[in-house]
Structure formats: structure tokens, C-alpha cells
């Protein structure tokens, strides 16, 4: 199901702590960086913090700049982003600043937590997610029921850890502060557990007074049937590659990317690439790799269109080329229509041979765009 773009934002000490153990919140950012955070808040649709952050810091989570709030209103958006929190128990202070400043608020909780929150008189839209908290269900509800396209997550460390480990974070804004905490019991940004493999891609570094902002993007593909934020990233790229295809009235325009398990892009291709009038996207990408490349069995192929199961122009369809390459996971956006081949089922051929096939239907319109002329 479609989710908002999830941006994790945090500031840490040089030794990786979010705070110390003193009674007052440790200010890790500089004044100029606080203003940058205010700018980011003004750009998103919702801001989320966990119940622990509300208990520890009693934040207001506002857009402080009157000019930025006015710009939001002028663009047809609420003065403040939606404020979101998550609590399994629903045990929250009804007098906390979070509930009594800014605009609308929503609390996601469990069925039992919802009963507790209602009993406490929490001033928010209380949404139960079932017997347990479920991040995918939460994000889907935010997108579909509340219209949230961009979500900023400001903590705490447990929430940042969970979203990264579940592959649901699209981008990380990390500010490094020039001080040490050194207290073992102080809260850290990330906890232990199974993270996705590979290195994150560095998008930007920026000095802001005496702190450094680093922007990262996860790139390692998912490993199962549930799409990750990195899967969305690579499938968007495949759809973009489809727009580079020379136009044709007898074949689809398709883009494809082959990505190693650690997030390294191995190859890319698109239909009719290099002047070959019949080459397919997956075929063009795989042709750039040695058949014995040891990274292929654990790689993921992203294709804007379901890999073909039948073709007349070459001996092997793309689904067979993928199987021969040993690739065991394919992510695609659009099932092949009957335009040229009736009842094509490349996904079925792949799945029948044990390949994990993931379809992300919210990219179907992007995949169709360079092929609109075929149905005109």
C-alpha cells in the first residue's frame, strides 16, 4: 500500500547520544540548525514523535517562523503540519504541550491503548491499529486517511531504529554535534537489531555553524515480499529510464535496474537502447554484466513493466534471461497488458521458478506514461 515519504531527523553527540541524563534537554544543534529544522517542518505534511519523547522533552513541535506558517496557509495547507505520536499503552499526559499547541493531532495506538487514551481525555484523533502496533498499517493510514505525502520523524531512538530496520525510512537527516556525552545510560539514536545490509548513499554534507548536517538515503533492496523504501527508490529510477526509450508503436517503453544486495547499482537499461530496435530493458541491463557475476543471485531487478514471458524478436524472453542469470527477486510496477501478447504472465513464470516477485502498483501510472500512445 502507498506510504508517505518518511524522513528521519535527529541530532547526536560525537559518541552517538541523543541526550544526556540531566533534568534539562541537552541542546545538540546550533541556532542556525534549529532554524533549518523549522524550515523542514514547514515543508512536510506531518511530524511524528514517540510517546517517550513527549514524556522526556514535552515538545510543542511547531513551525516557529510566522513567515513559513503564512506561506503554508497561502499555498492552501494548514498553518501547522499534522502532529503524530505513537504509544502502545495510550498512557500519556493529557496536559502535555503536544496536545495543546499547533494544529491537528493524531495518536496511533493499540486497541487497549485506545481505551486508555479515551479514558485520559487525550485531545487527539485516536486511531487503534489492532492488538499490536504496525508501522506499515500506520503509514498507510496516514497516507490514505489523512492525505500525508511527507512525514518528518523527530524521534526518539526506538522509533528511528524500528523504521530503519523495517526498511521504511526514505531519508535520514543526521546532525553531528561537537560534544561528548559518555554516559552509558543516556539515550542513543540507534539500538541493536537486524538492519538492512549495505552502505547508505550520502546525499549531502553541510556545515551549519559548529555542527555538520549529513543527509543519507538507504539503497539496499528488500529481501522479501514487502517493499522497502529502497525498493521504491530503485523502481522510480526504472520508471524514469523508461522515458528515455526511443518511441515505438510496436513495443513498450520500459526501464530496468539491477541492484546488488548491498545497494550497489550493477547495471541499468531501457528498451531500444543503443540503437537496437528490439532490445528489451532487462536484456539491455543484464548484457552489461558477466553471466558469472557472483552478485547476481542475491541481486534485485527493478523493471517498470512485468518482464516478458513471450517474444518473437529474440530466442529468450526477459523472464528466462532473469532466471538464467540466477536473480531471485524482481520488483515491478505494471502487469503487461494484452497490447502485443495475450495473457502474458512473466511474473507467474518467475514466481513458478521460486523468484520473489514484488509488484508496487502505486508506480503503475509512472510506468504507463511513456506508453500512452500505444492505447490512443
C-alpha positions as CSV (number, residue, x, y, z in Angstrom):
1,X,0.0,0.0,0.0
2,X,1.2,3.6,-0.6
3,X,3.1,5.3,2.2
4,X,4.3,8.8,2.8
5,X,7.9,9.7,2.2
6,X,9.5,9.1,5.6
7,X,12.3,11.5,6.6
8,X,14.1,10.7,9.9
9,X,15.7,13.7,11.6
10,X,18.0,13.7,14.6
11,X,21.0,15.4,16.2
12,X,23.6,13.3,18.1
13,X,26.8,13.9,20.0
14,X,30.1,12.7,18.7
15,X,29.7,9.5,20.7
16,X,26.2,8.8,19.3
17,X,23.9,10.0,22.1
18,X,20.6,11.9,21.6
19,X,20.6,13.4,25.1
20,X,22.3,13.2,28.5
21,X,20.7,12.1,31.8
22,X,20.3,15.6,33.2
23,X,16.9,17.1,34.1
24,X,17.0,19.5,31.1
25,X,17.1,18.6,27.5
26,X,20.6,18.7,26.0
27,X,20.7,21.1,23.1
28,X,22.8,19.4,20.5
29,X,22.0,21.7,17.5
30,X,23.1,25.2,16.8
31,X,20.7,28.2,16.5
32,X,21.1,28.1,12.7
33,X,20.4,24.4,12.6
34,X,17.2,24.8,14.7
35,X,16.1,27.3,12.0
36,X,16.9,24.7,9.3
37,X,14.7,22.2,11.2
38,X,12.0,24.7,11.4
39,X,12.2,25.1,7.6
40,X,12.0,21.3,7.1
41,X,9.0,21.2,9.4
42,X,7.3,23.8,7.4
43,X,7.8,21.7,4.2
44,X,6.2,18.5,5.4
45,X,2.6,17.4,5.9
46,X,3.1,15.8,9.3
47,X,5.7,15.5,12.2
48,X,5.9,12.3,14.3
49,X,7.5,11.7,17.7
50,X,7.1,8.7,20.0
51,X,5.4,8.8,23.4
52,X,8.8,8.6,25.1
53,X,9.9,11.9,23.5
54,X,6.7,13.5,24.7
55,X,7.3,12.2,28.3
56,X,11.0,13.2,28.3
57,X,11.0,16.5,26.4
58,X,7.4,17.8,26.5
59,X,7.9,19.2,22.9
60,X,5.5,21.6,21.2
61,X,6.6,20.6,17.6
62,X,5.6,23.8,16.0
63,X,6.7,25.7,12.9
64,X,8.1,28.8,14.7
65,X,8.6,31.2,11.8
66,X,5.5,33.3,11.1
67,X,6.6,33.7,7.6
68,X,6.8,30.0,7.0
69,X,3.4,29.5,8.6
70,X,1.9,32.2,6.4
71,X,3.5,30.6,3.3
72,X,1.8,27.3,4.2
73,X,-1.6,28.9,4.5
74,X,-1.1,30.8,1.3
75,X,-0.4,27.5,-0.5
76,X,-3.6,26.0,0.8
77,X,-2.1,23.9,3.6
78,X,-2.9,24.1,7.3
79,X,-0.8,26.6,9.3
80,X,0.9,23.7,11.1
81,X,1.7,20.2,10.0
82,X,-0.3,17.4,11.5
83,X,1.3,16.2,14.8
84,X,1.5,12.5,15.2
85,X,2.6,10.3,18.1
86,X,2.7,6.5,18.7
87,X,2.0,4.7,22.0
88,X,1.3,1.1,22.6
89,X,-0.2,1.7,26.0
90,X,-2.0,5.0,25.4
91,X,-0.6,6.1,28.8
92,X,0.2,9.8,28.1
93,X,-0.1,13.0,30.0
94,X,-3.2,14.8,28.8
95,X,-1.6,18.1,29.9
96,X,1.5,17.8,27.7
97,X,2.4,20.7,25.3
98,X,2.0,18.3,22.4
99,X,-1.8,18.3,22.7
100,X,-2.4,22.0,23.3
101,X,-0.3,23.8,20.7
102,X,-0.3,23.8,17.0
103,X,-2.9,22.3,14.7
104,X,-4.5,18.8,14.5
105,X,-3.1,15.8,16.4
106,X,-3.4,12.1,16.0
107,X,-2.4,9.3,18.3
108,X,-1.8,5.8,16.9
109,X,-2.0,3.1,19.4
110,X,-3.3,-0.5,20.1
111,X,-6.9,-1.4,20.9
112,X,-6.2,-1.4,24.6
113,X,-4.2,1.8,24.3
114,X,-7.1,3.5,22.6
115,X,-9.3,2.7,25.6
116,X,-6.7,4.2,27.9
117,X,-6.3,7.3,25.8
118,X,-10.0,7.9,25.7
119,X,-10.3,7.5,29.4
120,X,-7.5,10.0,30.0
121,X,-9.2,12.5,27.7
122,X,-6.3,12.8,25.2
123,X,-7.1,15.7,22.9
124,X,-6.3,14.0,19.6
125,X,-7.8,11.7,17.0
126,X,-7.1,8.3,18.5
127,X,-6.5,5.6,15.9
128,X,-6.3,1.9,17.1
129,X,-4.1,-0.3,14.9
130,X,-5.2,-3.6,16.4
131,X,-3.6,-5.7,19.2
132,X,-0.1,-4.5,18.3
133,X,1.5,-1.5,16.7
134,X,2.1,-1.9,13.0
135,X,4.2,0.6,11.2
136,X,3.1,-0.3,7.7
137,X,-0.5,0.0,8.7
138,X,0.2,3.3,10.4
139,X,1.9,4.8,7.4
140,X,-0.8,3.6,5.0
141,X,-3.5,5.2,7.2
142,X,-1.6,8.4,7.3
143,X,-1.4,8.5,3.6
144,X,-4.9,7.3,2.7
145,X,-7.0,8.7,5.5
146,X,-5.1,11.9,6.3
147,X,-3.5,12.7,2.9
148,X,0.0,12.8,4.2
149,X,2.7,12.7,1.5
150,X,5.8,13.7,3.5
151,X,6.3,12.7,7.1
152,X,9.1,14.0,9.3
153,X,10.1,11.8,12.2
154,X,11.9,13.5,15.1
155,X,12.4,10.6,17.4
156,X,13.1,9.0,19.6
157,X,15.8,6.5,19.0
158,X,13.5,3.4,19.3
159,X,11.2,4.8,16.5
160,X,14.2,5.7,14.3
161,X,15.6,2.2,14.8
162,X,12.3,0.4,14.0
163,X,11.7,2.4,10.9
164,X,15.2,1.8,9.6
165,X,15.1,-1.9,10.5
166,X,11.8,-2.4,8.7
167,X,13.1,-0.6,5.6
168,X,10.5,2.2,5.9
169,X,12.8,5.3,6.1
170,X,13.4,7.1,2.8
171,X,15.9,9.6,4.0
172,X,18.0,10.3,7.2
173,X,19.0,13.8,8.3
174,X,21.7,13.4,10.9
175,X,23.3,16.4,12.6
176,X,26.6,15.7,14.4
177,X,27.3,17.9,17.4
178,X,30.8,18.7,18.6
179,X,30.5,17.3,22.1
180,X,30.6,14.0,24.1
181,X,28.0,12.6,26.5
182,X,29.8,9.5,27.7
183,X,27.0,8.3,30.0
184,X,26.1,4.6,29.2
185,X,22.5,5.0,30.4
186,X,21.9,8.1,28.2
187,X,19.6,7.5,25.2
188,X,21.3,6.6,21.9
189,X,20.0,7.3,18.4
190,X,20.0,3.7,17.1
191,X,19.6,0.5,19.0
192,X,20.8,-3.1,18.2
193,X,19.0,-5.4,15.8
194,X,18.8,-6.5,12.2
195,X,19.4,-3.6,9.9
196,X,19.4,-3.8,6.1
197,X,22.7,-4.7,4.5
198,X,24.9,-2.3,2.7
199,X,26.0,1.3,2.9
200,X,23.6,4.3,2.8
201,X,24.2,6.8,0.0
202,X,25.4,10.2,1.1
203,X,23.3,12.9,-0.5
204,X,24.7,16.0,1.2
205,X,27.1,17.3,3.9
206,X,26.7,20.8,5.1
207,X,28.4,22.8,7.9
208,X,25.9,24.8,9.9
209,X,27.9,26.9,12.4
210,X,29.7,24.3,14.6
211,X,27.5,21.3,13.6
212,X,27.5,19.2,10.5
213,X,24.4,18.0,8.6
214,X,24.6,14.7,6.8
215,X,21.8,13.5,4.5
216,X,21.7,9.8,3.7
217,X,19.4,7.6,1.6
218,X,19.1,3.8,2.2
219,X,19.8,1.9,-1.1
220,X,19.9,-1.8,-0.2
221,X,17.0,-3.7,-1.7
222,X,14.4,-5.5,0.4
223,X,14.8,-9.3,0.9
224,X,11.2,-10.5,0.9
225,X,7.6,-9.8,-0.4
226,X,7.2,-6.5,1.5
227,X,8.6,-3.5,-0.4
228,X,11.1,-1.2,1.4
229,X,11.9,2.5,0.9
230,X,14.9,1.5,-1.2
231,X,12.7,-0.6,-3.4
232,X,10.6,2.5,-4.1
233,X,13.7,4.5,-4.9
234,X,15.0,2.0,-7.5
235,X,11.6,1.4,-9.1
236,X,11.2,5.1,-9.5
237,X,14.5,5.1,-11.3
238,X,13.4,2.3,-13.6
239,X,10.2,4.2,-14.5
240,X,12.4,7.3,-15.2
241,X,14.6,5.2,-17.5
242,X,11.5,4.2,-19.5
243,X,11.0,7.8,-20.5
244,X,14.4,7.7,-22.3
245,X,13.3,5.0,-24.8
246,X,13.1,5.9,-28.5
247,X,9.4,5.9,-29.3
248,X,7.8,2.8,-30.9
249,X,4.4,1.8,-32.0
250,X,5.2,-1.9,-31.8
251,X,6.8,-2.3,-28.4
252,X,6.6,-1.0,-24.9
253,X,9.0,1.6,-23.4
254,X,10.5,0.0,-20.3
255,X,13.3,0.8,-17.9
256,X,15.3,-1.6,-15.7
257,X,17.9,-1.5,-13.0
258,X,20.0,-4.4,-11.5
259,X,20.9,-3.7,-7.8
260,X,23.2,-5.8,-5.6
261,X,22.2,-6.8,-2.1
262,X,24.4,-4.1,-0.6
263,X,22.6,-1.4,-2.6
264,X,25.3,-1.0,-5.4
265,X,23.8,-0.3,-8.8
266,X,25.2,-3.0,-11.1
267,X,23.6,-2.1,-14.4
268,X,20.7,-0.3,-16.0
269,X,19.0,-0.4,-19.3
270,X,16.0,0.6,-21.3
271,X,14.1,-0.5,-24.4
272,X,15.7,0.0,-27.7
273,X,18.9,1.2,-26.0
274,X,22.0,1.8,-28.1
275,X,20.1,1.8,-31.4
276,X,19.0,-1.8,-31.1
277,X,15.3,-1.6,-32.2
278,X,14.3,-4.9,-30.4
279,X,16.4,-5.0,-27.2
280,X,14.3,-5.1,-24.0
281,X,15.2,-3.2,-20.8
282,X,16.1,-6.2,-18.6
283,X,18.0,-7.7,-21.5
284,X,20.0,-4.5,-22.0
285,X,20.8,-4.3,-18.3
286,X,21.8,-7.9,-17.9
287,X,24.0,-7.8,-21.0
288,X,26.3,-5.3,-19.2
289,X,27.2,-7.9,-16.6
290,X,29.2,-11.1,-16.8
291,X,26.9,-14.1,-16.6
292,X,29.0,-15.5,-13.7
293,X,28.9,-12.3,-11.7
294,X,28.7,-13.6,-8.1
295,X,26.4,-10.7,-7.1
296,X,23.6,-11.7,-9.4
297,X,22.0,-14.5,-7.3
298,X,21.4,-12.0,-4.4
299,X,20.6,-9.0,-6.6
300,X,17.2,-7.5,-7.3
301,X,16.0,-6.5,-10.8
302,X,13.6,-3.5,-10.9
303,X,11.6,-3.2,-14.1
304,X,8.8,-0.6,-14.9
305,X,6.9,-3.4,-16.7
306,X,6.5,-7.0,-15.9
307,X,9.3,-9.0,-17.6
308,X,8.1,-10.6,-20.8
309,X,7.4,-14.3,-20.9
310,X,7.0,-14.5,-24.7
311,X,8.7,-12.7,-27.5
312,X,9.3,-13.2,-31.2
313,X,12.3,-10.9,-31.7
314,X,14.9,-12.9,-29.6
315,X,15.2,-16.5,-28.6
316,X,14.7,-15.9,-24.9
317,X,12.1,-13.7,-23.2
318,X,13.3,-11.5,-20.3
319,X,11.8,-13.7,-17.6
320,X,14.0,-16.5,-18.9
321,X,17.1,-14.3,-19.1
322,X,16.5,-13.3,-15.4
323,X,16.2,-17.0,-14.4
324,X,19.4,-17.9,-16.4
325,X,21.2,-15.0,-14.6
326,X,20.2,-16.6,-11.2
327,X,18.4,-13.5,-9.9
328,X,15.9,-14.4,-7.3
329,X,14.0,-11.2,-6.7
330,X,12.2,-8.9,-9.1
331,X,10.3,-5.7,-8.4
332,X,7.9,-4.3,-11.0
333,X,5.2,-1.6,-11.3
334,X,2.9,-2.7,-14.1
335,X,1.5,-6.0,-15.3
336,X,1.8,-6.4,-19.1
337,X,-1.4,-5.7,-20.9
338,X,-2.7,-7.6,-23.9
339,X,-1.4,-5.0,-26.3
340,X,1.0,-7.3,-28.1
341,X,0.8,-10.6,-26.3
342,X,-2.4,-12.1,-24.9
343,X,-2.4,-13.2,-21.3
344,X,1.3,-12.5,-20.8
345,X,2.5,-13.7,-17.4
346,X,6.2,-13.1,-16.9
347,X,5.6,-12.6,-13.2
348,X,3.9,-16.0,-13.0
349,X,6.8,-17.7,-14.9
350,X,9.3,-16.2,-12.4
351,X,7.3,-17.0,-9.3
352,X,6.8,-20.5,-10.5
353,X,10.5,-20.9,-10.5
354,X,10.9,-19.6,-7.0
355,X,11.7,-16.0,-7.7
356,X,10.3,-13.4,-5.3
357,X,8.1,-11.1,-7.4
358,X,7.0,-7.8,-5.8
359,X,4.5,-5.6,-7.5
360,X,4.3,-2.0,-6.3
361,X,1.1,-0.7,-8.0
362,X,1.4,2.9,-7.0
363,X,4.1,3.3,-9.7
364,X,1.8,1.9,-12.4
365,X,0.9,5.3,-13.7
366,X,4.5,6.3,-14.0
367,X,5.3,3.2,-15.9
368,X,2.3,3.8,-18.3
369,X,3.2,7.4,-19.0
370,X,5.8,6.8,-21.8
371,X,3.4,4.2,-23.3
372,X,0.3,6.3,-23.6
373,X,0.5,6.5,-27.3
374,X,0.0,2.7,-27.6
375,X,-3.6,2.9,-26.3
376,X,-4.5,6.1,-28.1
